[in-house]
Amino acid sequence: MHELSIAISMVDMAAEEAAQRGDVKVNAIYLKLGAMSGVVKDALLFSYDVVCEGTPMEGSRLVIEEVPIIVFCPKCEIETAPVSINNLCCPTCETPTPQVVRGREMEVTALEIE
């Protein structure tokens, strides 16, 4: 379960940032998570809570913004949502669209501190 190691890395990063800012309290970590990131949202949320137990991060939240898959269709020359995650084809012309524009990200975008 690599979600546990991801949660550990995020908590370590947030704790380090809090220490650099004078031991401020981290209330939340904001994360963009793509549908093709390979990370299971519920497993990450559970892992985050487990990792935070007994640390200064206990009680903080992990706020996840889910990013849908967007592909570029070379025939229509547009960015669009594919037919499905298992069928990366343009829904308009049914051309295979292997160029994923969004949906693979896993990015911490902000920390809420006090």
C-alpha positions as a printed Julia matrix, in Angstrom:
114×3 Matrix{Float64}:
   0.0    0.0     0.0
   2.03   2.92   -1.3
  -0.58   5.36   -0.02
   1.01   4.98    3.43
   4.42   6.12    2.18
   2.77   9.02    0.32
   0.97  10.06    3.52
   4.22   9.87    5.49
   5.96  12.07    2.92
   3.17  14.66    2.99
   3.1   14.81    6.79
   6.9   15.11    6.93
   6.82  17.91    4.34
   4.09  19.8     6.2
   5.84  19.39    9.57
   9.1   20.67    8.06
   7.34  23.69    6.58
   5.61  24.4     9.92
   8.97  24.25   11.73
  10.53  26.66    9.22
   7.71  29.11    9.86
   8.19  29.07   13.63
   6.31  25.96   14.7
   2.94  27.08   13.36
   0.04  24.6    13.47
  -0.98  22.89   10.23
  -4.76  22.62    9.98
  -4.97  21.12    6.49
  -3.02  19.89    3.51
  -4.62  20.5     0.1
  -3.88  17.97   -2.61
  -4.79  17.63   -6.3
  -5.19  13.97   -7.16
  -5.64  12.78  -10.74
  -7.85   9.85  -11.64
  -4.84   8.16  -13.31
  -2.37   8.88  -10.5
  -2.49   5.3    -9.27
  -3.43   6.47   -5.77
  -6.62   5.29   -4.09
  -8.26   8.3    -2.44
  -9.87   6.43    0.47
  -6.66   4.53    1.23
  -4.72   7.81    1.23
  -7.22   9.48    3.58
  -7.06   6.5     5.96
  -3.24   6.42    5.81
  -3.08  10.16    6.48
  -5.16   9.82    9.65
  -3.01   6.91   10.86
   0.26   8.77   10.18
  -0.97  11.89   12.01
  -1.95  10.05   15.21
   0.19  11.11   18.15
   1.99  13.85   16.2
   1.55  17.64   16.07
  -0.37  17.01   12.82
  -3.1   15.07   14.66
  -6.48  16.66   13.97
  -5.38  18.18   10.67
  -7.3   17.43    7.48
  -6.25  16.14    4.08
  -8.43  17.93    1.52
  -8.35  16.19   -1.84
  -9.43  17.8    -5.1
 -10.07  15.03   -7.6
  -8.82  15.84  -11.1
 -10.65  14.09  -13.96
  -8.9   12.67  -17.0
  -8.63  15.07  -19.94
  -7.07  13.95  -23.22
  -6.12  15.77  -26.42
  -7.82  14.48  -29.56
  -5.45  14.87  -32.53
  -8.31  14.61  -35.04
 -10.73  17.13  -33.45
  -7.81  19.16  -32.02
  -9.6   19.62  -28.7
  -9.1   18.67  -25.07
 -11.92  16.43  -23.89
 -12.87  13.81  -21.34
 -12.28  10.33  -22.8
 -14.96   7.69  -23.21
 -13.67   5.98  -20.04
 -10.46   5.41  -18.08
 -10.14   2.09  -19.91
 -10.96   3.51  -23.33
  -8.94   6.66  -24.03
 -10.87   7.64  -27.14
 -12.46  10.93  -28.15
 -16.19  10.77  -27.36
 -16.96  12.76  -30.53
 -14.95  11.02  -33.27
 -13.84   7.85  -31.39
 -10.19   8.44  -32.33
  -7.72   6.89  -29.85
  -6.3    9.73  -27.75
  -3.19   8.6   -25.9
  -2.07  12.14  -24.98
  -3.29  12.66  -21.41
  -3.38  16.39  -20.59
  -4.73  16.14  -17.01
  -5.5   13.35  -14.62
  -2.09  12.01  -13.62
  -1.2   14.66  -11.06
  -0.59  14.23   -7.38
   0.37  17.66   -6.12
   0.25  19.38   -2.75
  -1.18  22.79   -3.63
  -1.47  24.48   -0.23
  -1.13  24.22    3.52
  -3.65  25.8     5.88
  -1.71  27.04    8.88
  -2.3   29.17   11.98
